Structure formats: structure tokens, C-alpha cells
Amino acid sequence: MVGASILLAWSTFFLLPQIYALPTISTVGAKFFTSDGDQWFIKGIAYQRSPDDPLLDSNQCTADAKLMATLGTNAIRVYHVDPNGDHDACMKAFSDAGIYVFLDLDTFDTYILNIGSQPSWNAFQFTRYSEVMDAFAGYDNTAGFFIGNEVIFTNADSPAAPYIKGATRDMKSYRDSKGYRPIPVGYAAADIAELRPQLQNYLVCGGDSKAAIDFFGLNSYEWCGNVDYQSSGYSNLQAISEGYSAPIFFSETGCNVPPQRTFADQAAIFGPDMVNTWSGAMIYEWMQEQNEYGLISYGGTAANPVRAGTPTPIVPDFNNLASAWKVSPKGVKLSDYQHVASSLTTPACPAATSGGWAVNGNIPLPVVQNQIIQLSSSGTPSAASSTGSGTSSSTAASETSGVSGTPTGSNTSPQSSSGVTQSNTPTPTNLANSTRTSLRNLIIMNTLVILLSAIMNFLA
């Protein structure tokens, strides 16, 4: 029996990675919570070291994650990934450092609205989005998926909003149909004064939780130089967001005018002025590039940077952020917040305005065209045969009434949100990764149990 005890101890040791996995993140009402019941605030960094996928080089991820942890980082945002790559090692490196990952579902060839085009949500886009979701749904430190980034870049682009909402509905339905945990699905918006607060309200309005975003991110660079809570415009952002029914946070921030950023806005975001409404911030960005928003450099020049190697902090910016993130908001326990969450109500869908918001009320949402993907009566997307081209008609929303104006379209912020330029070169594939990590761990557990049982029977 001594041998059996030793084997039992060793089997427990091998299962420790399962035991010590990070608690998962979910949304309840207007806040993020861990599966332990603690409110979670985002202290994140935009991370797109490699244009196509920064989560493939395990050594680089490990080096970056360790340095990020010294800042107090608990999340990164990744704009583009290759869903067919092996992300296990990088996701583990960030998990080991206590860092969660937000991912954009779109790829270079699947934007809902491209420059100079009409908005679309079609079977090809759905398939590509689902591949990214499949690849990352199995990781405990996947914190959320962005359905899009700055799809609406000017007020003339607002007719694309129903397509964002339609994509959200379909991807949440796909998530649930696959049996994945309820990983939040949200949107990152450009900060367009003419569309406040219509856009953020529209994406949660109507009372249909299946089509509503689970969180709203704002890419805002308002706090520049020697300003304060009032003069920066943050007080206005707070005023229009109080009582919002989903978590809201800064999905990009960190103005670099003038240089040598102090990140003074973090005191407002995590302090008494905003902390009861906002859930944190993502600093733009990790690697120094020509736009000079970086926190570290791997070498080279800003115009021609090296994209891998030893991360060297850029001072004083790196140290200033470390100081700014020493603030530690207490938050609220889930058990104490649930009654508040149940009392939150979604806003009315905004009416169209002259020269501004172009979507009039709660209009029907676009559906995936050409029957390549069909929605069942339960709202769950399912595959169907088709000889169609995979192209959605951009008039789906306008023809059902309620949308006016012609979108111009853009996907890049003035700061080049993805850190890279757009490309149409990736070749579409239909091979989606499954949740390899969970499956691998299950196989290991089953093997150990069988082995232990056999040896104990032998010893008996």
C-alpha cells in the first residue's frame, strides 16, 4: 500500500496545473467577476508584437509576460491571431503570470466594414470568427472576444451598427451551441463625440440579451498633457455611462502628446470618480513602433522596429505606468452585487438624429446571407449546403427600414489600433481548432486514473 500512496501523491502532483488554473472571467450586470466571486478590474496592454499572431512564440511570450507582471498587468488585448496555430504555450505563459487575454474575432479579411465599402455580415465572416473562437474558448484565461474594433469610425459609418449587433447575436449563439463557457463578447468603439451615447446604448438596447454586447470598450485618447478629470472630458464620459447595463472600460488609452506619458488618467479611472462605473483600461501599446506609443522596445528604430527579443522598458513611460497602477480598487463581491445587477435596465434604442446617428430605433438585424449558415428556430447557427458566394447584401438593414446614410468605413484609429496595416493576403480555411488544452488535460487525467487503478489492483 506504500507504493499505492506514492503513486497517488505523484498523480496529484501531475494534476496540479488543473487545480491552479486562473479563475475564469464573466460579466454580471455592469461588472466583470472572477469565478471566485471577486470583481475584476482590467489593467491591460495592447499586444500585437507580430502582425499576424503574437501568441505563437512561447519564449517571447514568457519574457513579455514576466515583464508585464512587474507593471501590475492582468490582461492583454490581441488584435489578430492565426486560429490554426498552436497557442498552448503562450496562453500558459500569460496564465502563469496572472494575465488574461482579450481577442478580436475578426481577421484581416473579415472586417464588418472596410474603408470605402458597405457593411457586411456573411457566411465567410461567420466561419472565420468561429475558427478564432474555437481556438481560444478552451483556455481559462480567455477573458473575452471583441466582435469588432472601430467598425464605426465616423458618424457616417453608423449604419454598420446593426451588423455589429447581428454578428454579436450569431457568435454568442454559436458559443452556446458549442457548449463553451459564457465567454463575454463585446465591442471596441472609436471615441466619436457625435455618436455619444447612441452607439453604446444601441449595442445593449432592445431587451434581447442574445443580441446585446456583453461589454463595451472605448478607444479614447482624450486625457493629454496637463489636464484633469473635468478638462479632459472624462467627466462627460462618466456622465453618459452611469447606469450602463454592461461593463464598460477603456479598450485603448494612453495619449502620447506630449511625450513621456504620465498615465494620470488611471487615477481617475480607478478612483472614486469613475471606479463604480468603469472596469479599467487597456494601455496602447506594448511594443514601440513608429507611432511611439510603446512601453518597451526590442531594438531597431521606431520606424523599423525589431519585433522580438529582450523587452527593454522605455523610460519614463514604463515606470510611470507601474506607479499609476499601484492603485488597487476594492470592488464588490458578486454575492453583494447580484441584487443590483437584477435591477439594471437596458436603455431604449436611440432614434436617428440629423447628421449624426443614422439607425432609427430597434430595427431588424441583418442575417447571414445565401444559406451557407442558417439560423434554426432556436437561434443557433448551423451549417447548410449552398452554392452561393458567401457574400451578404449590405442592404439587409436599410431595406427593412430604419437606416439612413451611406457608410464610408474605417478600421484603423489615428494610432493604428492593430499596430499593422490592413492586408488581404490571408487565405481562408475552414479547419477550426478545438479546445486542445481541455482535451489534453482530460486525456492525461483519464490515463493517470487508469494507470493508478491497475497498479493498486496489482499491489493488492
N, C-alpha and C positions, 0 to 999 in steps of 0.2 A: 504493500500500500504506500510505502515511502516513494517508490517510483511513480505511482499514480499521482501523488501530491506534487511531486516535482513537475510532472507533465502538465498538471492543472495550472501551476504557477506560471510555467512558460507560455501556455496558451493564453492566459490572462494578459501576460506581457505583450504578446503579439497583437492583441485586440485593443491595446491602449489608444492607438490613433483614432479608433471609432469613439472611444469614451471621451477623449479630449477634443473632439471636433468643436469648432466655434458654434455658438447658438445661432440659429437661423434668424433672419430678419423678416418681419411682416409689417403691414400697416393696419392700424386700428384707428378709425376716425381720422383725426388730423395729425397723427403722430406715428413715428416708427417705433417698434418694440422688438426686443430680442425674444427668443423662445423661452428665456428665463423670466420674462415679465418686466424687464427694465426698459425704460425709454432710451432710445438710441439717437444720438446726435452725430451728424456727419462732419468729420474733419478730413476732407478728401483732397485728392490731387488728380488733375487730368493727366493721363499717362498714355501717350501714343508714341513711344520711342521708335518703333518701326511702323512705316506707313500701312502695311498690310495686316500685321498682327504682332503686338509686343509681348504676347504670352506664350511664346514658343521656346525661348532661350532660358533654360532653367537656371543656369549660373548667373545670367544677368538679372533675372527676376529676384533671385536670392540676394544679390548685392544691393539692388534697388530697394527691396522690401526692408532690409535691415536698416538702411539709412533713413528711409521714410519713417520707420518706427521711432527714431530719435526725435522726430518732429512732433510726435503725437498723432500721426496719421492713422486713421482707422478705415479708410476707403480710397479706392481709385476709380476713375472713370476711363473706360477704354472705348474708343470710337469705332474701330474696325478690327475684326478678327477673321481668321480663316476657320470656318466651322469644321473643316476636315483635319485640322491639325491636332496634335496631342498637347493638351493644356494641363495635364495632371500635375506635372512638376511645378509649373509656375503658380497654379492655383494653390498648391500646398505651400509653396514658399510664402505667398501672401497670407495664407491662413495661419501659418506658424508665427507670423509677425503680427497677428491680430487684425489683419486688413481684409475688408470686404471688397467686392468688385461689382460695379455697375457697368453694363454693356449696352451699347447701341445695337439694335437688331438689324438695322439697315446696313447694306454694303455699298460699295462704290456704284453698283449698277442697279440699286433698288430704292433710290430716294423717292419719296412720295411726290415731291415737287422739285424738278430740276430747273435750272436757270433757263428762262425763255420757253418753258413748256407748260402744258396743262397738268394738274394734279392727277394722280392715278393710284389705284389700289387693285392689283390684278393677281392672277394665279402664280405668275412667276415671282412676284414680290412675296406673296404669302409663303411659297415654298422656301425661298431664301431666308426669310425671317424665321421660319420654323426650324431650319437647319441650325441657326445660331442658338435658338432656344434649346433645342435638343442637346447641343454640345455642352451647355453650361448649366442646365437645370439640375444636374446631379450633385453639384458642389454646394456644400453647406454655406460657403462664404460668397455665393452669388446673392447680392443684395437686391438687385432689381434690373429690369430691362427698360431702355428708352425706345419708344416706338418711333421716335424721330428727333432730330436736332435742328432747330431753327428752320423747320419746313416753311414757316411763315416768317419772312424776313422784312417785309414792308406791309403797310396796311392794305395794299393792293393784292397781297397774297392770301388774305383771309378766306376766300372761297375754298382753300385747301383744308380748312378746319374739319369739315365733315369726313374727309378722307383719313385724317389722323384718328378721328373717333371711330370710324369704321374699322380701321386696322387694329385699333386697341380692342374693340369688341371681338374680332376674329382671333387675335393672338391670345387673349385671355380664355376664350372658348377652347382653343387648341391646347393651351396649358392644362386646363382642367380635364379635357378629354384624354390626355396622356397620363393622367394621374400624378402630375408633378405637384409639389407643394405650391401654395399660392404665392409664388414669387411676384412681387409688385411690378406692374407695368405702367410706366409714366411717360412724360414728355418733357423735353428741354426747349424752352422758348427764348427767342431773341427778345430783348427788352425794348419793346416798341410802345412809346408813350401813347400813341393814338389808339392802341388796342387794349389799354388797361381800363378796367379789369375784364373786358369782354372775353378775351381768349381764355384766360384761366378759368373763368366762370363757365364758359361754354363747354369746356372739356370735362366738367363734372355735372353739368345740368341735366335736367330731364327725368331724374329719379330712376334711371336704369343703371344699376351698378355694373352690369355686364359690359356696357359701352363706356363707362366713365374711367378716366385715368385713375391709377392708384396713388400717384404723386405728381406734383408739378415742380419742375426745375426752371429757374430763371437764370439766363446768362446775362449778367449785369456788371457793367464796369463804371458805375456812377460815382463811386467813392474815390475821388482822385485828389491827391495833394492835401493841402491844409484845409479840409472841410470837416464838418461834424454831422451828427445824426440828422439835423434839420436841413442844413445847406446841401448835403449830398443827395437829397431826395429819398433817403432810406425811410424817413418818417412817412412819406407818401406811400411807399411800397408796403409799409406796415399797415397803414390805414385801410388800404384796399384789400388786404389779405386777412384781416381779423375775422374770425368765424368761418374761414375756408374749411371745406369738408374733407380735404385730403392733405397729407403732409406737403409742405412747400419748403423749398430750400434753394440756395444759390448753386446751380449746376455748373456755372463758371463765374469766377470773380477774381479780382486782383489787378486793378488798374495800375499801369506802369508809367503814368505821367504824373509827376516827374519820376525819373529812375530812382533806384534804391527804395523799393517798396517797404512800407512800414506795416501794412495789413491792419491798419487801425480800425477798419470796419468790423473785424472779428469781435472786438469788444462789444459792439452794438448787437451783432447777430447772436452772440452767446450771453449777452447781458439782459438786464430787466426790460429794456425797450422792445426786444424782439423775440426773446427766447421762448415765450409762451405760444408764439405763432409759428416761428421758423425753426426748421430742423437741422440747421447747419449750413456748410458751404464747401464747395469744391474749388480749390485754388488752381488757376490756369497759369502755368503748367509745369510738369516735371523737368523736361529737357530743354535746354537753351537752344533756340533757333533764331532765325533772322528777325522775328518779331520781338525778341528779347523779353519774353515772359518766363523764362526758365528759372528753376530753383537750383538746378545742377548743370554741370557740363561734363561730357565725356572727352572733350578735346576738340581740336579743329577751331573753326571760326563760326560766328553766328550765322554767316551766310552759307557756310559749307561745313556743317557740324558733323563730328563723328557720332554715330548712333549706338555705340556700345563701348563697354569698358568700365573703368573705375569711375563711379559717380563722384564728382568733386563739387561740394557746395559752392554756390555763388553768394558771396557776401556783399552787403549785409543782409540781403533778402532772406536767405535761408535761416539765419539766426533770428531775424525779426519775426519770421513766421513761428519759429519754435517758441519765442517769448509770447506771441499773441495767442498761441494755442495752449498756454498753461492754464487758461481759464477752463473750469470744469463744471458745466451746468449740472444741477442735481437731477432734474427731470421728475417724472411722476411714475409710480408703479402702475402697471396695467390694471391690477385689481382695483385701484382707486380711480382709474380713468374711464372704465367701461361705461359707467352711467353717463358721463359727459359725452362720450362718443355716440351713445344711442340717442342723444338729444340733438345732435348736429343735423342740419337740413341742407340739402343741395340747393343752390341758387336757381332762380328762374333763368331759362335760356335767353340770352340778350337779344334785343331787337336790332335790326340793321340801323346804321347811322349814316348820314350823308358824308361821303368822302372818307369814311373810316371802316368800321366793322361791316362786312357785307353779307353775313349769314343771318337770316331773319327767323329767330326762334328755333324751336326744336324740330327741324326738318328731317325727313327720312335720310338715313345714311346710305352711302354707296355700298354696293355688294360686289364681291369678286365676280368678274365677267367670264363669259364663254364656257361656263360649266366645267372648267377643269377642276375647280374646287366648288363644291356645293355646300350649302348650309342645311342641315337636317332640321326637322321640326323643333328639335331641342336647342337649335342654335349652334350645334357643334359642327365645325368644318369637316368634310370628308371628301376623299378623292373620288373623281368620276372621270370616265374616259371622254376625250374630246379631241377634235382635230383643229381646235381654234388656235389662234396665235398667242394667246396668253396676254392679250392687251385689254385693259379696261377702258371703257369710254369715260372720258373726263367730264362728260355732261350728265353723269348719273345723278348728281345732286342738283344741278341747276334745272334740269328738266322736271324735277319733282317740286319745283318752286322753292323760293326762299333764299337763293344765292344770286347775288349780282356782282358785276365787275369781272375783269379778266386778270387772273394772277400772272405776275411776272416771274416769281420764283427765285429762290436762292437757298443754298445750303451752307454757306460759309459766313461766319461772323467777321467783323473787321479784324479780328485777331486770328483768323483762320482756325476755327474751332477744332478741327480734327488734326491740325498740325501738318496737314498734307494737302495737296491739290487733288481735285477730282480726277478720276480715271475711268475709262470704260473698257479696260483690258481684261478684267477677270472673266473667266469662262464659267457659266452657270453649271452647277452639278446638282444631282438630286440624291446624293448619299449623305444622309443625316447621321451624325454621331449620336449614339445613345448615351445613357448615363453610365459611362465606363467606370467611374470611381465607385459608385454604389454597387454595381455588379461585381467588380473585382473584389471589394470588401466582403460581399456576400459569399463569393466562392471561397475566399480564404477562411471565413468563419465556418462554413459547412465542412471544408476539408479538415480543419482542426478538430471539429466535433467528432467527425467520423474516425479520425486517427486516434483521438483520445479514448473514444469508446472501445475501439478494437484493442488498444494496449491494456486498458483497465480490465477487459474481459480475459485477456491473456494472463495478466498478473493474478487475477482471481483464481 
